Structures are given as structure tokens and as C-alpha cells.
């Protein structure tokens, strides 16, 4: 049974690696202002997922609750490929949230590098959010 579990984890790891590369390309193609906004959206999605019963199954229909992994990354990736910028950003945020919870504290060594890559990507979004000029403008005291 352990061999089967390892094979399933390796297959899932390969699938996540491929999706992560595509998500990274899409994030780097966004303008800096949109990346700052995406960071906020991703943080919100991660928080909402953590409040659910099964965070790694966030975005998965209830009837598919007992699968080894959910459909959230597939749904997020499909939305991320949308021509509509808002839908694409929401899809990327969903993908990041589900992948974060799926790879966090994983016992499978093949999944751990993906969590590190994901954390690096989220840190980059956080830095873009901090450097956003609109953020400092909104925080500045009003001139009287």
C-alpha cells in the first residue's frame, strides 16, 4: 500500500509542478499593480480556505470530498486561463490557496519542494504589495 501511496504522491507532485510553472508565468506577465492586488486576493483565499473543514479541498464540490486531492487547483487553473482579467486573477488566487494548503505539512518528500516554491512566489507577491505606490498614497494623511 505504501508503494501505491508514493506513486500517487509522485504523480500529484508532477501535476502540481506543471501547474505551478504555468501559474508563475501568468503571475510574472501581470503588471506590477495587478500583482500587488493578486497578493491581497491570494491571502484572502488562503484565509477562507483555512476556515473550511478540509482546507486542501477548498473549491471542490461537496460530492467529491473523499478524493485524495480536490479539484480546486484544476478549477483555479482553468479560471486563470480566462481572457477576462478579473476571472484570471481570482483563478490564480484560488490555485495558490489550494496548493498552499495541499503542500503545507505534507509527509511526502516529493511535494515539499513545491511548498517552498509556492512560499517564494507568495513572498514575491507580498513584496509587490508593499511596494505598491497606491498603497502609500492611500495611507498618507490628507492635506488640508
Backbone bond lengths (Angstrom), bond angles and torsions (degrees), N, CA, C in turn:
res aa  C-N    CA-C-N  psi(-1)  N-CA   C-N-CA  omega(-1)  CA-C   N-CA-C  phi
1 X - - - 1.454 - - 1.527 111.26 -
2 X 1.328 117.01 -34.04 1.467 120.10 179.37 1.519 111.61 -64.44
3 X 1.317 116.07 -35.25 1.465 119.76 179.17 1.525 109.67 -64.92
4 X 1.317 116.59 -43.34 1.464 120.80 179.14 1.533 110.14 -63.04
5 X 1.321 116.47 -42.53 1.461 120.53 178.95 1.523 110.65 -62.25
6 X 1.321 116.43 -42.67 1.476 119.85 178.01 1.519 111.45 -63.76
7 X 1.313 117.26 -40.64 1.467 120.39 179.20 1.526 110.78 -64.57
8 X 1.321 116.69 -41.57 1.467 120.15 178.22 1.522 109.67 -63.91
9 X 1.324 117.51 -43.38 1.472 121.43 179.90 1.530 110.80 -64.93
10 X 1.322 117.59 -39.45 1.470 119.95 178.84 1.519 110.98 -66.60
11 X 1.327 116.72 -39.63 1.458 120.68 177.89 1.528 110.52 -63.82
12 X 1.325 115.97 -44.19 1.463 120.47 179.02 1.521 110.40 -65.37
13 X 1.315 116.86 -38.33 1.460 121.46 178.38 1.530 110.75 -61.31
14 X 1.324 116.46 -44.01 1.463 120.63 177.77 1.528 111.27 -62.62
15 X 1.321 115.88 -41.43 1.455 120.97 179.60 1.535 110.56 -64.29
16 X 1.336 117.29 -45.28 1.466 120.67 179.06 1.528 111.57 -64.42
17 X 1.329 117.10 -37.80 1.467 120.43 179.46 1.531 110.58 -61.99
18 X 1.310 116.12 -43.11 1.468 120.65 179.51 1.530 110.27 -64.76
19 X 1.334 116.54 -44.99 1.465 120.31 179.46 1.524 111.08 -65.88
20 X 1.335 117.20 -38.91 1.458 120.98 -179.49 1.523 111.14 -62.40
21 X 1.327 117.12 -40.51 1.469 119.75 177.62 1.522 111.07 -61.47
22 X 1.317 116.72 -41.53 1.466 119.74 179.36 1.530 111.00 -67.43
23 X 1.320 117.32 -42.10 1.467 121.10 178.58 1.528 110.07 -63.15
24 X 1.327 117.19 -41.56 1.465 120.38 178.20 1.521 111.18 -60.69
25 X 1.323 117.01 -43.73 1.471 120.40 178.60 1.530 110.61 -60.32
26 X 1.322 115.97 -42.58 1.459 119.48 -179.16 1.523 111.39 -67.44
27 X 1.320 117.43 -38.23 1.463 120.35 178.94 1.518 110.45 -66.11
28 X 1.328 117.34 -44.25 1.467 120.18 -178.79 1.528 112.16 -69.26
29 X 1.328 117.14 -19.72 1.469 120.59 177.22 1.531 112.13 -80.98
30 X 1.338 116.31 -14.97 1.469 119.74 -180.00 1.519 111.09 -74.35
31 X 1.335 117.20 149.63 1.467 119.69 172.25 1.533 109.71 -64.70
32 X 1.320 116.14 156.05 1.462 120.97 -175.53 1.529 111.54 -58.03
33 X 1.295 117.76 -39.49 1.469 121.86 179.46 1.532 111.07 -61.79
34 X 1.324 116.38 -40.76 1.469 120.56 178.70 1.522 111.11 -69.62
35 X 1.340 117.42 -35.56 1.463 119.91 177.16 1.526 110.83 -64.82
36 X 1.334 116.85 -36.61 1.468 120.20 177.19 1.526 109.87 -63.45
37 X 1.308 116.53 -42.86 1.463 121.05 178.70 1.526 111.15 -67.65
38 X 1.330 116.50 -37.41 1.461 121.37 178.25 1.526 110.72 -62.29
39 X 1.314 117.58 -37.48 1.460 120.65 177.81 1.513 111.52 -58.98
40 X 1.325 116.58 -42.74 1.460 120.96 177.88 1.524 110.96 -65.59
41 X 1.317 116.25 -42.69 1.467 120.36 179.44 1.526 111.08 -63.43
42 X 1.329 116.75 -42.27 1.468 120.60 -179.37 1.524 110.65 -65.04
43 X 1.323 116.74 -41.49 1.460 120.12 178.59 1.525 110.76 -62.31
44 X 1.313 116.66 -40.74 1.466 121.11 177.89 1.536 110.95 -63.94
45 X 1.324 116.76 -42.94 1.469 120.72 179.07 1.529 111.27 -65.27
46 X 1.325 117.15 -40.43 1.470 120.49 178.32 1.524 109.64 -62.12
47 X 1.331 116.87 -41.87 1.463 120.76 177.98 1.516 112.69 -63.72
48 X 1.339 116.16 -42.81 1.461 119.52 178.97 1.525 110.94 -65.70
49 X 1.310 116.44 -39.21 1.463 119.83 178.91 1.521 111.11 -65.63
50 X 1.324 116.61 -37.75 1.469 118.90 -178.23 1.521 112.09 -68.13
51 X 1.321 117.65 -21.46 1.458 120.66 177.70 1.527 112.78 -83.94
52 X 1.321 117.57 -9.12 1.469 119.60 178.60 1.531 109.84 -82.25
53 X 1.326 115.95 164.44 1.460 120.79 -178.65 1.524 112.42 -62.44
54 X 1.318 116.03 -41.17 1.458 122.18 -179.88 1.527 107.89 -126.12
55 X 1.342 118.49 90.43 1.464 120.71 -174.78 1.526 114.15 -58.54
56 X 1.338 117.53 -33.16 1.461 119.33 -179.01 1.531 112.09 -73.73
57 X 1.338 117.27 -10.98 1.463 121.24 177.23 1.528 111.65 -105.26
58 X 1.333 117.42 14.68 1.459 122.56 179.77 1.528 108.88 -59.67
59 X 1.312 116.39 133.07 1.459 121.74 -179.45 1.521 113.80 87.34
60 X 1.321 117.16 -2.28 1.464 122.05 179.88 1.523 109.30 -90.91
61 X 1.326 118.21 135.87 1.463 119.80 176.44 1.533 110.99 -58.51
62 X 1.339 117.89 144.64 1.475 121.36 -175.94 1.529 114.64 -56.97
63 X 1.317 118.35 -31.33 1.466 119.76 -178.12 1.533 112.30 -71.86
64 X 1.314 118.04 -13.70 1.465 121.93 179.31 1.528 111.29 -106.66
65 X 1.307 117.35 26.27 1.461 123.85 -173.72 1.528 113.32 -68.37
66 X 1.314 119.01 -20.28 1.464 120.71 -173.16 1.526 113.53 -105.18
67 X 1.301 117.07 22.42 1.465 120.89 174.99 1.532 109.26 -83.33
68 X 1.336 118.60 159.48 1.463 119.71 179.71 1.527 112.89 -62.45
69 X 1.319 117.26 -30.07 1.459 122.02 171.96 1.512 107.51 -145.82
70 X 1.310 115.18 159.57 1.454 119.87 -173.85 1.512 114.22 -87.89
71 X 1.299 114.40 -174.56 1.460 122.52 -179.92 1.528 111.98 -97.40
72 X 1.329 117.55 1.59 1.463 121.63 -175.16 1.516 113.81 -58.28
73 X 1.335 117.47 -41.74 1.469 118.99 -179.85 1.526 110.81 -68.82
74 X 1.326 117.16 -38.10 1.467 120.00 178.86 1.532 111.21 -67.34
75 X 1.324 115.93 -41.76 1.469 120.28 178.33 1.524 109.68 -65.36
76 X 1.329 116.60 -44.82 1.464 120.78 179.06 1.514 111.92 -61.43
77 X 1.329 117.16 -42.66 1.460 120.42 179.83 1.527 111.05 -66.03
78 X 1.322 117.54 -39.76 1.470 120.55 178.11 1.529 110.44 -62.74
79 X 1.329 116.44 -40.74 1.466 119.59 177.49 1.518 110.97 -69.59
80 X 1.321 117.30 -35.86 1.468 121.08 -179.50 1.524 111.60 -63.92
81 X 1.306 117.11 -24.22 1.471 121.65 179.08 1.530 112.53 -83.55
82 X 1.311 117.12 -0.35 1.459 121.72 -177.12 1.532 111.32 -67.06
83 X 1.338 115.61 151.85 1.463 120.78 175.73 1.517 111.35 -77.91
84 X 1.314 117.21 -20.71 1.463 122.27 177.72 1.534 108.16 -78.08
85 X 1.333 117.28 120.68 1.463 122.00 -174.57 1.528 112.45 -61.28
86 X 1.324 117.69 -39.66 1.464 120.99 -178.45 1.531 111.10 -66.99
87 X 1.320 116.53 -44.08 1.468 120.65 178.24 1.521 109.85 -64.72
88 X 1.321 117.14 -40.60 1.466 120.86 179.63 1.529 110.89 -62.35
89 X 1.325 117.16 -43.56 1.466 119.82 179.97 1.522 111.31 -66.60
90 X 1.315 117.15 -39.43 1.468 119.87 177.47 1.532 110.78 -66.31
91 X 1.319 117.24 -35.48 1.460 121.13 176.48 1.519 111.94 -65.84
92 X 1.329 116.53 -42.07 1.464 120.43 177.53 1.527 109.80 -62.99
93 X 1.331 116.99 -43.75 1.465 120.71 179.46 1.530 110.74 -62.19
94 X 1.322 117.56 -41.50 1.465 121.13 177.24 1.519 110.37 -62.75
95 X 1.327 116.86 -45.68 1.456 120.18 -179.91 1.528 110.52 -60.21
96 X 1.315 117.03 -45.73 1.465 120.51 -179.73 1.528 111.69 -60.68
97 X 1.336 116.69 -41.97 1.462 120.52 -178.63 1.523 111.29 -65.40
98 X 1.309 117.37 -47.00 1.466 120.61 -177.75 1.529 110.28 -67.74
99 X 1.328 117.29 -43.75 1.462 120.31 179.99 1.529 110.72 -64.76
100 X 1.325 117.13 -36.88 1.461 120.74 177.51 1.533 110.26 -59.26
101 X 1.318 116.85 -51.31 1.464 120.16 -177.88 1.528 112.32 -70.04
102 X 1.317 116.69 -30.29 1.465 119.72 179.95 1.531 111.32 -71.83
103 X 1.323 117.63 -34.34 1.464 120.37 -176.39 1.533 112.75 -95.77
104 X 1.313 116.98 -13.62 1.466 121.01 -179.44 1.534 109.08 -68.85
105 X 1.320 116.64 131.85 1.477 123.34 178.26 1.521 113.21 55.36
106 X 1.304 117.61 32.76 1.464 120.26 179.78 1.532 110.41 -76.12
107 X 1.323 117.56 140.14 1.462 119.76 177.46 1.532 112.85 -82.70
108 X 1.334 117.17 -6.88 1.459 121.44 -175.97 1.528 110.66 -90.43
109 X 1.319 118.05 118.94 1.471 120.78 -178.21 1.529 113.30 -60.40
110 X 1.314 118.19 -27.42 1.469 120.11 -178.86 1.531 112.17 -72.49
111 X 1.323 117.68 -17.34 1.472 121.65 -178.78 1.532 112.51 -94.36
112 X 1.329 117.45 -21.15 1.457 121.05 -174.98 1.529 113.95 -62.36
113 X 1.335 120.30 -39.61 1.471 118.81 177.16 1.538 112.72 -61.84
114 X 1.318 117.04 -30.25 1.461 120.09 179.52 1.529 110.52 -68.28
115 X 1.314 116.18 -35.50 1.466 118.94 177.99 1.532 109.82 -66.53
116 X 1.319 117.17 -41.29 1.470 120.12 177.53 1.530 110.67 -62.77
117 X 1.331 116.97 -43.43 1.473 120.36 178.42 1.528 111.06 -63.46
118 X 1.315 115.41 -39.68 1.466 120.75 178.54 1.521 111.14 -64.89
119 X 1.319 117.46 -42.02 1.461 121.29 178.24 1.525 110.73 -64.59
120 X 1.334 117.31 -37.89 1.465 121.09 176.54 1.530 110.44 -63.04
121 X 1.310 116.25 -42.04 1.463 121.31 178.93 1.527 111.05 -65.26
122 X 1.333 117.09 -42.91 1.469 120.85 178.30 1.530 111.21 -66.35
123 X 1.342 116.68 -36.33 1.464 119.62 176.98 1.534 110.35 -63.73
124 X 1.319 116.87 -39.24 1.463 120.63 176.57 1.520 111.75 -62.21
125 X 1.332 117.20 -40.97 1.464 120.75 177.45 1.531 110.73 -65.22
126 X 1.322 115.79 -37.77 1.465 120.23 178.75 1.531 110.30 -64.67
127 X 1.324 116.92 -41.92 1.465 120.56 178.16 1.523 111.14 -64.91
128 X 1.328 116.89 -39.42 1.469 120.01 176.39 1.527 110.57 -62.12
129 X 1.322 116.36 -36.87 1.464 120.78 178.86 1.526 110.47 -66.15
130 X 1.310 117.15 -40.89 1.467 120.95 179.69 1.518 112.16 -67.15
131 X 1.330 117.36 -33.38 1.463 122.07 -177.76 1.521 112.93 -86.23
132 X 1.315 118.42 -0.87 1.457 122.44 -177.10 1.528 109.76 -64.25
133 X 1.336 118.35 120.34 1.467 120.19 -178.97 1.531 112.82 -64.86
134 X 1.319 117.74 -29.16 1.464 120.25 178.75 1.523 110.56 -67.84
135 X 1.314 116.96 -30.46 1.457 121.36 179.03 1.526 110.06 -63.05
136 X 1.338 117.35 -46.29 1.473 120.39 -179.93 1.534 110.40 -69.65
137 X 1.324 117.42 -33.93 1.458 119.87 179.04 1.532 110.44 -65.50
138 X 1.340 116.00 -39.22 1.453 120.06 -179.41 1.534 112.06 -69.48
139 X 1.338 117.06 -26.51 1.446 122.06 -178.48 1.534 112.64 -87.93
140 X 1.322 117.54 -15.12 1.471 121.09 -177.47 1.526 110.64 -67.34
141 X 1.354 117.22 143.08 1.452 119.52 177.94 1.534 110.39 -67.13
142 X 1.303 115.81 148.20 1.458 120.63 -178.74 1.512 110.27 -69.86
143 X 1.316 116.50 137.27 1.473 121.10 178.74 1.531 107.58 -84.32
144 X 1.313 114.49 132.29 1.460 118.69 -178.85 1.493 112.23 -110.20
